[in-house]
Amino acid sequence: MKKADIGVAVYVLSAFVMFIVPVPSGVLDVLLACNMAVAFSVMFGCMFAKEALDMSYFPTILLFTTIFRIALNVSSTRLILTSGDPGQVVRTFGEYVGGNDLIIGGIVFIILIIIQFMVINKGSERVAEVTARFTLDAMPGKQMAIDADLNTGTITDEEAKRRRDKIQQESSFFGSMDGAVKYVKGDATAGLIITAVNLIGGIAMGVLRGGMDITSALQNYAVLTIGDGLVSQIPSLLISLSTGILVTKGSKDADMGTILISQLFGVPKSLYLVGAVLCGLGIVTPLPWWIFVGLGLFFIITARQIEAKVQTALIENEVDQEEMVADEIRQPENVTSLLQVDPIELEFGYGIIPLADVNQGGDLLDRVVMIRRQVALELGTVVPIIRLRDNIQLNPNQYIIKIKGVQISEGEILFDHYMAMNPGYVEEEIAGIPTLEPSFHLPAIWITESQRERAESMGYTVVDPPSIIATHLTEVIRQHIAELLTRQDVQNLINNLKDSNPTLVDELVPKLLSIGEIQKVLQNLLKEGISIRDLLSIFETLADYATTTRDTDILTEYVRQSLKRAISARFFPANETVSVVTVDPKVEQDIMASVKQTEQGAYLTLDPEKTKAIIAGVETEVGKLESLGKSPIVITSPIVRVYFKRLTEDYFKDLIVISYNEVESNIELQSVGMVTA
């Protein structure tokens, strides 16, 4: 057996021996001193433990110390009643601590009992009960968090096992503490009963056996009884305090003493106020001025010193941060971080900073999050993180939008104004600063807050600055979403689909098509504003036709035809006759005759004069639609659609080209013209 095991066994066994064998007063003095030493050791051990589990055997310690203390009570009671000499320790506590007086000693003893019962024990019991309940309730969530971290590879199997063991230990510990606190409460109750028994039994022994009168017996035995009660209740109070410290321990990151001092006396402002209040009490009231004024000055001086230390620490921290930044810049390997290009950036002048600062009420960050959600719902792809940063080189109210580090668009707003746009039916104009709406370059005016209600009542569309920026950013993202779709994004989409359709994904990738070829198809769809959210239908179509061709343009046309319901809903309003432009069959034949197929794909070799004539025809017919207030839509045969779109996309950015096979049968179309050459 180890020495520690023998020591614990002797400690517990000695308690049972004291119940049976009378202990001499000299030995009792030694045991009482040991009891106090153990109580202080327990208290300081709990005080400086980093976390509760550092004292995981505390419930067992409570049980052992309680039974040992009760055994000492029994031994001292036996000596008081038999010989009237329980030893020097008990007599000293009765005469010195209790003031050698029955009333004073009794009052001190009762105060200790009240403190232990009503304050420490009651609070510790409640805290232990609540902590045990919440610890047990939190176990399933903690277990799920560990499993999630393990599944994602954040932690290893060993780390997961260690965390699970710790959760089990915490639940067992706090569950045991909930019951162990009852030991302390019962110990205090037993001490109170033993003291009463000692007092009554001592008086009876002194009068009946010792031949004393009742006054002498009361004085003699009362002092010894009070001493016995105090010498047992003080260690019991220390153990109760240890229990309270352990169950209320908060942080495990620092020593308790350091945290307490820093939290109580670490704020100079509060110390200044305390010092001023104490000085005021010493000067204005009849209280001893030299005590209160001196203590107040002490607090004020301490506050000055702490404030100086805080300022010094802040300066040192700034210097350290600057040195760290300088060191980072000096390191040659950190140059590689400068090569990274953000997919989307929004840079703005200092006048727009309040719109992006949450502390100043700005909601631009929230709007950016909503943009990413909106595009994901509309187009079925995840927009990369949008980087927002201020740029002092810009005008105060200017902002620019960059795609892959290159400026794509810019705008300028007036921070405290609103943009009012005439939808076309406003009869009376309102005064304002002329401008252009940055997203669609429509004429608009800047108006003040006081003009807003009047402008809205007159029929103007009134927009606030954050909405202007958000709309502009959304349109730029829509126009360039195809080039923002990377192979990794496609792989993520494939992984999501594979969870529900593993057979389809395994058949298509990589047996029939590579990730790069699938990326090209998805980019073709996004380039023309077709949502790829229905990825299942897209992959089903690709799996059907990839066995016959791997031309991504042709595969895109097959996919578009399978998505004709979504395309019709996107461009053709329900229950409306849609005005469109068709293409002369001769023009279609000319286009198809000029298509040359190569290993890198198909391209057009159309005569420049013929191209010019076709573009002129498109411009004429599209002008008819725009004059009617309609969207420019051209309907072609399926085999020509992709080449006609490629021919016209550099001249007409918003031109919608749809084949007959992409229109639902219930859609009513009305041709208002035909493109000829």
Phi, psi and omega in degrees: 000148178282157180298322180297319179297319179295318180299316179294319180297317178296320180299314181288319182295324180297329178296318180288329176296318181295334176295330188255312187265130175297137182255129177300155184297324179295316178295323179297322177300316180296316181294322177295321177295319177297321179299317178293321179297318178297319180298315178295321179298317179297316183297311181290328176297318177292323183295320186256011175288137181293320179212167186300324183291348173294339176243051186296338180265016183300319176303320177293320177299318178302315181297314182295314182293327179293313181293326178292320181292322178293322177298320176297321177300317180296316181295317180293324177297318179299317180291323179296317185281332183270305186251346184072012180229088181276005178112168185290327183294312180297316181295321180295318178297322179290319184276318187272305181290319181275003177072016180054033183218136183298316185291312181297312180299319179297319180295315179300318180296316181295321178298316178300318180296316181297315179301316184290317183288304192277332186255291191288307183298314183297315179294315180298320180297317181292316180297317180297320180295314181293318180298318179297319181295312182292326178295317179292321179293329183277350184301312181300318179297319179295320178297318179295322178296320178296316179298320179296315178297323180292319181293326180277355179083010180292324180233162179270173178297321179296317179295321178296318178297319180296319180293320179296319178298321180294321178297318178297319179295319180296315180296318179294320183295308183290330173295319177292322180297325179301323178274327185292332179299333179295332177301313183295317179297317178294325178298317179296320178296316179298320178298320178295317180293317180298321179298317179296320178296318179300317183295312181292314180295322180296315178298318180296317179295319181294320182282315187277322183257324185269355178069021179273156170280166188295328180291314179295317179297319180296315182295316184290305185285333179294319179296317179294322180294317178296319178299317179296318179296318181293317184292340176264327184283331179295311173300323178297321177295321178296319178295320177298317178298321178299319179298314179299319180298318185291316184282343178258006182294129185264288188264150176246008185271349182206166178292146183297319181299316179297318181294315181299314181296317182293325180284326181279318188238025182261357182250108183301325183300317180292323178293322175301315181295317178299314179299318180295319180296315180297317177297320178297318178297321180290329183272317188276322186263166179285007179298156180302108188295326184291334177283308186287318179294318178298317179293322178297317178297324178299317179294319181294316178297319178298320179297319179298318181293317180295319179299318178297319179296321180296315179298317179298318180296321179296316180297316179297322179295318178297316179298317180298318180295318178297320179294321178296317179297317179297319179296321179297320181292323183291335184289125185296331184288342181281354176296332181296331179295335179286345182280345182287135181246128177286136180300315182226132178229141172238109179253142183216156177286170186293340179289342182262355182306319179303333179290333181260354182267113181298324181294337178259014178087007180286143181238021182296324179297318178296322180293324177297319177298319179293327177299314181297321178293318182297315180294322178298320180288322184283315189250350175077019179229154183270125177283134178301165178302131180267117182274123177253130178207149177274152182222110184288348179281346178275162172296153185307321185256013183264149173220152177228152179242128181244141172243117182054043175083357182249131180294128181255319184207166178212168178200170179217135182233163171253118192302318185259023179238171176238150178262125180248130181239138180274113181288356176118347182240017177278124183274317183257127181274155180246147182285142179184184180267117182297143178200182176238137175293125191290334185284313185242005177058042177269147178295140181207175177223150174269130178234163181272173179299322182293338180269354189297309183298320180296318180296319179294322180292334179276352177107001178290149170270115186252129184232140178274162184304315179300324179292326178297312181296317182296318179295317179299314180297320179298316180295320179296319179296317179299320182291332186243015183295331182295315181285345177277347180281111182263170176298324179295322176298318179297318178299320178296319177296319179296319180297320179295319180290328183294334179299324183256338182225065183296326182297314181299313183295318180296327179289323187273315187243127357259018186296313185262317182226147174275168178298323179296321180290321175296322178300318180298318179297313181295323178294321177300320179293312182296327182299330180255017174078019179269128181290140175254021182294325178278066185294332179297313179295322179298313182290325177298317179294316179298320179295329180287320190254348181292344178286339182256333180208148175242015175288116186294330178292316179293317178299324178298320180295320176299318180295318179300320180293325178287341179259023187297331177297316180291322180293318179296317179294332182285320189248344184239108179299146181290147176060032178225146173272120188263130178275129182223173175241137178257175182242135179301130179305329178293322177295319178297320179295320179297320180294313182295327180291338182266001181281126178246129181264132175227175178294333180273356181127182183264150175213162184264139175240041184289142179300137181303321179295320178295319178299314180300320180293320179295316180297321178296320178295319178297318182298320180294312184288322178295325177300324177298316180295316182294326177294334176273358182077025182255157175288141181284104182238129177244131179255128180230174173287155185301322186286340184262339192308310186295323182284325177294320178296319181293327181290325188257351189293333179283343182258328183230098186294323186261010182289129180260120180245120185230142177269163180299328182286354180258009182248129178296151185293337182272002180275130178263122181247146177231118180278127179252003180175171180222135179282121178235168180237000000 
